[in-house]
Amino acid sequence: MFSFPFVLILSVLYMSLLEAIGLSPRDITQQKLSVEYLGSAAFIAIKPFLLRLSL
């Protein structure tokens, strides 16, 4: 069972990953499509954990 801090750490790691590959939130105007795609992919990836938390 994953706890809320784990999901929080996961999201922080995701944001640092975006920074590392040059898709930081500051560049969202130039990279909006890529950020939205990666964001939806990350949401799909952590959705089972979120569903498990809500049970």
mmCIF file as gemmi writes it, N, C-alpha and C atoms, coordinates in Angstrom:
data_model
loop_
_atom_site.group_PDB
_atom_site.id
_atom_site.type_symbol
_atom_site.label_atom_id
_atom_site.label_alt_id
_atom_site.label_comp_id
_atom_site.label_asym_id
_atom_site.label_entity_id
_atom_site.label_seq_id
_atom_site.pdbx_PDB_ins_code
_atom_site.Cartn_x
_atom_site.Cartn_y
_atom_site.Cartn_z
_atom_site.occupancy
_atom_site.B_iso_or_equiv
_atom_site.pdbx_formal_charge
_atom_site.auth_seq_id
_atom_site.auth_asym_id
_atom_site.pdbx_PDB_model_num
ATOM 1 N N . MET Axp A 1 ? 0.852 -1.191 0 1 0 ? 1 A 1
ATOM 2 C CA . MET Axp A 1 ? 0 0 0 1 0 ? 1 A 1
ATOM 3 C C . MET Axp A 1 ? 0.893 1.25 0 1 0 ? 1 A 1
ATOM 4 N N . PHE Axp A 2 ? 0.64 2.145 -0.919 1 0 ? 2 A 1
ATOM 5 C CA . PHE Axp A 2 ? 1.448 3.352 -1.016 1 0 ? 2 A 1
ATOM 6 C C . PHE Axp A 2 ? 0.797 4.486 -0.235 1 0 ? 2 A 1
ATOM 7 N N . SER Axp A 3 ? 1.608 5.215 0.492 1 0 ? 3 A 1
ATOM 8 C CA . SER Axp A 3 ? 1.098 6.311 1.306 1 0 ? 3 A 1
ATOM 9 C C . SER Axp A 3 ? 1.149 7.631 0.529 1 0 ? 3 A 1
ATOM 10 N N . PHE Axp A 4 ? 0.508 8.649 1.088 1 0 ? 4 A 1
ATOM 11 C CA . PHE Axp A 4 ? 0.492 9.956 0.438 1 0 ? 4 A 1
ATOM 12 C C . PHE Axp A 4 ? 1.889 10.545 0.258 1 0 ? 4 A 1
ATOM 13 N N . PRO Axp A 5 ? 2.781 10.456 1.27 1 0 ? 5 A 1
ATOM 14 C CA . PRO Axp A 5 ? 4.145 10.974 1.058 1 0 ? 5 A 1
ATOM 15 C C . PRO Axp A 5 ? 4.852 10.33 -0.126 1 0 ? 5 A 1
ATOM 16 N N . PHE Axp A 6 ? 4.589 9.048 -0.372 1 0 ? 6 A 1
ATOM 17 C CA . PHE Axp A 6 ? 5.198 8.379 -1.523 1 0 ? 6 A 1
ATOM 18 C C . PHE Axp A 6 ? 4.74 9.023 -2.825 1 0 ? 6 A 1
ATOM 19 N N . VAL Axp A 7 ? 3.45 9.281 -2.946 1 0 ? 7 A 1
ATOM 20 C CA . VAL Axp A 7 ? 2.913 9.925 -4.154 1 0 ? 7 A 1
ATOM 21 C C . VAL Axp A 7 ? 3.474 11.337 -4.298 1 0 ? 7 A 1
ATOM 22 N N . LEU Axp A 8 ? 3.61 12.035 -3.17 1 0 ? 8 A 1
ATOM 23 C CA . LEU Axp A 8 ? 4.179 13.383 -3.189 1 0 ? 8 A 1
ATOM 24 C C . LEU Axp A 8 ? 5.624 13.356 -3.67 1 0 ? 8 A 1
ATOM 25 N N . ILE Axp A 9 ? 6.412 12.409 -3.144 1 0 ? 9 A 1
ATOM 26 C CA . ILE Axp A 9 ? 7.803 12.253 -3.578 1 0 ? 9 A 1
ATOM 27 C C . ILE Axp A 9 ? 7.857 11.898 -5.065 1 0 ? 9 A 1
ATOM 28 N N . LEU Axp A 10 ? 6.931 11.041 -5.51 1 0 ? 10 A 1
ATOM 29 C CA . LEU Axp A 10 ? 6.874 10.647 -6.915 1 0 ? 10 A 1
ATOM 30 C C . LEU Axp A 10 ? 6.619 11.867 -7.803 1 0 ? 10 A 1
ATOM 31 N N . SER Axp A 11 ? 5.708 12.737 -7.376 1 0 ? 11 A 1
ATOM 32 C CA . SER Axp A 11 ? 5.42 13.93 -8.18 1 0 ? 11 A 1
ATOM 33 C C . SER Axp A 11 ? 6.602 14.897 -8.195 1 0 ? 11 A 1
ATOM 34 N N . VAL Axp A 12 ? 7.321 14.989 -7.065 1 0 ? 12 A 1
ATOM 35 C CA . VAL Axp A 12 ? 8.517 15.833 -7.029 1 0 ? 12 A 1
ATOM 36 C C . VAL Axp A 12 ? 9.589 15.276 -7.965 1 0 ? 12 A 1
ATOM 37 N N . LEU Axp A 13 ? 9.756 13.953 -7.958 1 0 ? 13 A 1
ATOM 38 C CA . LEU Axp A 13 ? 10.707 13.317 -8.871 1 0 ? 13 A 1
ATOM 39 C C . LEU Axp A 13 ? 10.307 13.562 -10.322 1 0 ? 13 A 1
ATOM 40 N N . TYR Axp A 14 ? 9.001 13.518 -10.597 1 0 ? 14 A 1
ATOM 41 C CA . TYR Axp A 14 ? 8.506 13.771 -11.946 1 0 ? 14 A 1
ATOM 42 C C . TYR Axp A 14 ? 8.835 15.197 -12.394 1 0 ? 14 A 1
ATOM 43 N N . MET Axp A 15 ? 8.646 16.156 -11.489 1 0 ? 15 A 1
ATOM 44 C CA . MET Axp A 15 ? 8.955 17.541 -11.829 1 0 ? 15 A 1
ATOM 45 C C . MET Axp A 15 ? 10.455 17.741 -12.049 1 0 ? 15 A 1
ATOM 46 N N . SER Axp A 16 ? 11.279 17.056 -11.243 1 0 ? 16 A 1
ATOM 47 C CA . SER Axp A 16 ? 12.728 17.176 -11.449 1 0 ? 16 A 1
ATOM 48 C C . SER Axp A 16 ? 13.147 16.496 -12.748 1 0 ? 16 A 1
ATOM 49 N N . LEU Axp A 17 ? 12.427 15.448 -13.133 1 0 ? 17 A 1
ATOM 50 C CA . LEU Axp A 17 ? 12.68 14.809 -14.428 1 0 ? 17 A 1
ATOM 51 C C . LEU Axp A 17 ? 12.364 15.777 -15.562 1 0 ? 17 A 1
ATOM 52 N N . LEU Axp A 18 ? 11.252 16.491 -15.457 1 0 ? 18 A 1
ATOM 53 C CA . LEU Axp A 18 ? 10.917 17.502 -16.462 1 0 ? 18 A 1
ATOM 54 C C . LEU Axp A 18 ? 12.007 18.561 -16.551 1 0 ? 18 A 1
ATOM 55 N N . GLU Axp A 19 ? 12.511 18.996 -15.393 1 0 ? 19 A 1
ATOM 56 C CA . GLU Axp A 19 ? 13.606 19.97 -15.373 1 0 ? 19 A 1
ATOM 57 C C . GLU Axp A 19 ? 14.829 19.418 -16.093 1 0 ? 19 A 1
ATOM 58 N N . ALA Axp A 20 ? 15.137 18.147 -15.825 1 0 ? 20 A 1
ATOM 59 C CA . ALA Axp A 20 ? 16.348 17.533 -16.373 1 0 ? 20 A 1
ATOM 60 C C . ALA Axp A 20 ? 16.303 17.448 -17.898 1 0 ? 20 A 1
ATOM 61 N N . ILE Axp A 21 ? 15.114 17.167 -18.459 1 0 ? 21 A 1
ATOM 62 C CA . ILE Axp A 21 ? 15.032 17.034 -19.918 1 0 ? 21 A 1
ATOM 63 C C . ILE Axp A 21 ? 14.632 18.346 -20.59 1 0 ? 21 A 1
ATOM 64 N N . GLY Axp A 22 ? 14.568 19.424 -19.805 1 0 ? 22 A 1
ATOM 65 C CA . GLY Axp A 22 ? 14.322 20.741 -20.379 1 0 ? 22 A 1
ATOM 66 C C . GLY Axp A 22 ? 12.866 21.079 -20.621 1 0 ? 22 A 1
ATOM 67 N N . LEU Axp A 23 ? 11.954 20.392 -19.96 1 0 ? 23 A 1
ATOM 68 C CA . LEU Axp A 23 ? 10.53 20.7 -20.109 1 0 ? 23 A 1
ATOM 69 C C . LEU Axp A 23 ? 9.976 21.233 -18.797 1 0 ? 23 A 1
ATOM 70 N N . SER Axp A 24 ? 10.669 22.197 -18.216 1 0 ? 24 A 1
ATOM 71 C CA . SER Axp A 24 ? 10.225 22.756 -16.943 1 0 ? 24 A 1
ATOM 72 C C . SER Axp A 24 ? 8.925 23.543 -17.13 1 0 ? 24 A 1
ATOM 73 N N . PRO Axp A 25 ? 8.156 23.715 -16.063 1 0 ? 25 A 1
ATOM 74 C CA . PRO Axp A 25 ? 6.897 24.476 -16.167 1 0 ? 25 A 1
ATOM 75 C C . PRO Axp A 25 ? 7.092 25.897 -16.7 1 0 ? 25 A 1
ATOM 76 N N . ARG Axp A 26 ? 8.304 26.453 -16.539 1 0 ? 26 A 1
ATOM 77 C CA . ARG Axp A 26 ? 8.562 27.799 -17.063 1 0 ? 26 A 1
ATOM 78 C C . ARG Axp A 26 ? 8.54 27.821 -18.592 1 0 ? 26 A 1
ATOM 79 N N . ASP Axp A 27 ? 8.841 26.681 -19.215 1 0 ? 27 A 1
ATOM 80 C CA . ASP Axp A 27 ? 8.867 26.606 -20.678 1 0 ? 27 A 1
ATOM 81 C C . ASP Axp A 27 ? 7.544 26.097 -21.249 1 0 ? 27 A 1
ATOM 82 N N . ILE Axp A 28 ? 6.482 26.19 -20.447 1 0 ? 28 A 1
ATOM 83 C CA . ILE Axp A 28 ? 5.223 25.55 -20.844 1 0 ? 28 A 1
ATOM 84 C C . ILE Axp A 28 ? 4.635 26.168 -22.11 1 0 ? 28 A 1
ATOM 85 N N . THR Axp A 29 ? 4.964 27.425 -22.397 1 0 ? 29 A 1
ATOM 86 C CA . THR Axp A 29 ? 4.416 28.036 -23.607 1 0 ? 29 A 1
ATOM 87 C C . THR Axp A 29 ? 5.021 27.418 -24.861 1 0 ? 29 A 1
ATOM 88 N N . GLN Axp A 30 ? 6.33 27.141 -24.828 1 0 ? 30 A 1
ATOM 89 C CA . GLN Axp A 30 ? 6.97 26.541 -25.995 1 0 ? 30 A 1
ATOM 90 C C . GLN Axp A 30 ? 6.693 25.034 -26.087 1 0 ? 30 A 1
ATOM 91 N N . GLN Axp A 31 ? 6.609 24.385 -24.922 1 0 ? 31 A 1
ATOM 92 C CA . GLN Axp A 31 ? 6.552 22.923 -24.89 1 0 ? 31 A 1
ATOM 93 C C . GLN Axp A 31 ? 5.206 22.418 -24.374 1 0 ? 31 A 1
ATOM 94 N N . LYS Axp A 32 ? 4.148 23.206 -24.566 1 0 ? 32 A 1
ATOM 95 C CA . LYS Axp A 32 ? 2.859 22.881 -23.956 1 0 ? 32 A 1
ATOM 96 C C . LYS Axp A 32 ? 2.366 21.483 -24.319 1 0 ? 32 A 1
ATOM 97 N N . LEU Axp A 33 ? 2.455 21.135 -25.579 1 0 ? 33 A 1
ATOM 98 C CA . LEU Axp A 33 ? 1.962 19.832 -26.007 1 0 ? 33 A 1
ATOM 99 C C . LEU Axp A 33 ? 2.754 18.699 -25.367 1 0 ? 33 A 1
ATOM 100 N N . SER Axp A 34 ? 4.082 18.833 -25.361 1 0 ? 34 A 1
ATOM 101 C CA . SER Axp A 34 ? 4.928 17.802 -24.767 1 0 ? 34 A 1
ATOM 102 C C . SER Axp A 34 ? 4.668 17.664 -23.275 1 0 ? 34 A 1
ATOM 103 N N . VAL Axp A 35 ? 4.524 18.792 -22.582 1 0 ? 35 A 1
ATOM 104 C CA . VAL Axp A 35 ? 4.268 18.758 -21.144 1 0 ? 35 A 1
ATOM 105 C C . VAL Axp A 35 ? 2.92 18.107 -20.859 1 0 ? 35 A 1
ATOM 106 N N . GLU Axp A 36 ? 1.91 18.446 -21.658 1 0 ? 36 A 1
ATOM 107 C CA . GLU Axp A 36 ? 0.593 17.841 -21.46 1 0 ? 36 A 1
ATOM 108 C C . GLU Axp A 36 ? 0.642 16.341 -21.723 1 0 ? 36 A 1
ATOM 109 N N . TYR Axp A 37 ? 1.382 15.926 -22.747 1 0 ? 37 A 1
ATOM 110 C CA . TYR Axp A 37 ? 1.504 14.507 -23.051 1 0 ? 37 A 1
ATOM 111 C C . TYR Axp A 37 ? 2.2 13.759 -21.923 1 0 ? 37 A 1
ATOM 112 N N . LEU Axp A 38 ? 3.336 14.313 -21.461 1 0 ? 38 A 1
ATOM 113 C CA . LEU Axp A 38 ? 4.068 13.683 -20.36 1 0 ? 38 A 1
ATOM 114 C C . LEU Axp A 38 ? 3.249 13.697 -19.078 1 0 ? 38 A 1
ATOM 115 N N . GLY Axp A 39 ? 2.525 14.779 -18.849 1 0 ? 39 A 1
ATOM 116 C CA . GLY Axp A 39 ? 1.689 14.872 -17.657 1 0 ? 39 A 1
ATOM 117 C C . GLY Axp A 39 ? 0.583 13.835 -17.653 1 0 ? 39 A 1
ATOM 118 N N . SER Axp A 40 ? -0.075 13.642 -18.799 1 0 ? 40 A 1
ATOM 119 C CA . SER Axp A 40 ? -1.13 12.635 -18.862 1 0 ? 40 A 1
ATOM 120 C C . SER Axp A 40 ? -0.551 11.227 -18.747 1 0 ? 40 A 1
ATOM 121 N N . ALA Axp A 41 ? 0.635 11.009 -19.317 1 0 ? 41 A 1
ATOM 122 C CA . ALA Axp A 41 ? 1.286 9.704 -19.184 1 0 ? 41 A 1
ATOM 123 C C . ALA Axp A 41 ? 1.648 9.43 -17.729 1 0 ? 41 A 1
ATOM 124 N N . ALA Axp A 42 ? 2.151 10.449 -17.035 1 0 ? 42 A 1
ATOM 125 C CA . ALA Axp A 42 ? 2.488 10.285 -15.617 1 0 ? 42 A 1
ATOM 126 C C . ALA Axp A 42 ? 1.229 10.064 -14.786 1 0 ? 42 A 1
ATOM 127 N N . PHE Axp A 43 ? 0.144 10.754 -15.127 1 0 ? 43 A 1
ATOM 128 C CA . PHE Axp A 43 ? -1.109 10.565 -14.395 1 0 ? 43 A 1
ATOM 129 C C . PHE Axp A 43 ? -1.623 9.145 -14.574 1 0 ? 43 A 1
ATOM 130 N N . ILE Axp A 44 ? -1.562 8.632 -15.804 1 0 ? 44 A 1
ATOM 131 C CA . ILE Axp A 44 ? -1.974 7.253 -16.06 1 0 ? 44 A 1
ATOM 132 C C . ILE Axp A 44 ? -1.104 6.284 -15.264 1 0 ? 44 A 1
ATOM 133 N N . ALA Axp A 45 ? 0.191 6.624 -15.144 1 0 ? 45 A 1
ATOM 134 C CA . ALA Axp A 45 ? 1.108 5.751 -14.41 1 0 ? 45 A 1
ATOM 135 C C . ALA Axp A 45 ? 0.794 5.706 -12.918 1 0 ? 45 A 1
ATOM 136 N N . ILE Axp A 46 ? 0.419 6.858 -12.314 1 0 ? 46 A 1
ATOM 137 C CA . ILE Axp A 46 ? 0.172 6.864 -10.867 1 0 ? 46 A 1
ATOM 138 C C . ILE Axp A 46 ? -1.306 6.705 -10.512 1 0 ? 46 A 1
ATOM 139 N N . LYS Axp A 47 ? -2.18 6.622 -11.526 1 0 ? 47 A 1
ATOM 140 C CA . LYS Axp A 47 ? -3.606 6.482 -11.265 1 0 ? 47 A 1
ATOM 141 C C . LYS Axp A 47 ? -3.944 5.254 -10.406 1 0 ? 47 A 1
ATOM 142 N N . PRO Axp A 48 ? -3.359 4.077 -10.67 1 0 ? 48 A 1
ATOM 143 C CA . PRO Axp A 48 ? -3.659 2.919 -9.799 1 0 ? 48 A 1
ATOM 144 C C . PRO Axp A 48 ? -3.315 3.175 -8.333 1 0 ? 48 A 1
ATOM 145 N N . PHE Axp A 49 ? -2.21 3.891 -8.089 1 0 ? 49 A 1
ATOM 146 C CA . PHE Axp A 49 ? -1.824 4.198 -6.716 1 0 ? 49 A 1
ATOM 147 C C . PHE Axp A 49 ? -2.849 5.13 -6.076 1 0 ? 49 A 1
ATOM 148 N N . LEU Axp A 50 ? -3.317 6.117 -6.85 1 0 ? 50 A 1
ATOM 149 C CA . LEU Axp A 50 ? -4.307 7.053 -6.329 1 0 ? 50 A 1
ATOM 150 C C . LEU Axp A 50 ? -5.627 6.346 -6.046 1 0 ? 50 A 1
ATOM 151 N N . LEU Axp A 51 ? -6.016 5.429 -6.92 1 0 ? 51 A 1
ATOM 152 C CA . LEU Axp A 51 ? -7.234 4.658 -6.686 1 0 ? 51 A 1
ATOM 153 C C . LEU Axp A 51 ? -7.095 3.806 -5.435 1 0 ? 51 A 1
ATOM 154 N N . ARG Axp A 52 ? -5.907 3.229 -5.231 1 0 ? 52 A 1
ATOM 155 C CA . ARG Axp A 52 ? -5.656 2.421 -4.046 1 0 ? 52 A 1
ATOM 156 C C . ARG Axp A 52 ? -5.744 3.273 -2.779 1 0 ? 52 A 1
ATOM 157 N N . LEU Axp A 53 ? -5.261 4.514 -2.87 1 0 ? 53 A 1
ATOM 158 C CA . LEU Axp A 53 ? -5.318 5.417 -1.716 1 0 ? 53 A 1
ATOM 159 C C . LEU Axp A 53 ? -6.755 5.792 -1.366 1 0 ? 53 A 1
ATOM 160 N N . SER Axp A 54 ? -7.595 5.935 -2.379 1 0 ? 54 A 1
ATOM 161 C CA . SER Axp A 54 ? -8.961 6.387 -2.139 1 0 ? 54 A 1
ATOM 162 C C . SER Axp A 54 ? -9.86 5.287 -1.579 1 0 ? 54 A 1
ATOM 163 N N . LEU Axp A 55 ? -9.428 4.035 -1.653 1 0 ? 55 A 1
ATOM 164 C CA . LEU Axp A 55 ? -10.236 2.927 -1.123 1 0 ? 55 A 1
ATOM 165 C C . LEU Axp A 55 ? -10.177 2.865 0.394 1 0 ? 55 A 1
